[in-house]
Amino acid sequence: MHYRILVSLVALCAGSALSGAARADDRPAETKGFGQDRLEVVDLSKDFAGFEGRQLRLRRLTVAPGGVAAYHQHGGRPSITYVASGEITDHRDGEAPRKVKAGQSFLEPTSLGHWIENTGTEPAQLIAVDVFLKP
């Protein structure tokens, strides 16, 4: 009897903890209120053997209030993003949503699937650096 109660409590807690995590049916499929400017691009193959087709990219991203960068994955494209102003909410697979504010940064490893949104009242300015495979 006590075992069943314990199992029920663990299941309830686990379900509650994951209820805020990004789910496939919650993922936006369309990007809106999102802009990007490519600031610099470096062809890595000129300096590193084995990096054919790979670029190091620096971009400025703008997410308007209510804007969304639709669900995407970072397979083969690791990134580091710095929030220069405003704030965004990062929705990662299997995790609770997380606010990232001005002055903070976040990693986007190649295993990541996520989407971001701006629920604030001012545009969010982000600086993203990634290694990109040129199509």
Secondary structure by P-SEA (a helix, b strand, c coil): caaaaaaaaaaaaaaaaacccccccccccccccbbbbbcccccccccccccccccbbbbbbbbccccccccccccccccccccccbbbbbbcccccbbbbcccbbbbbcccccbbbbbcccbbbbbbbbbbcccc
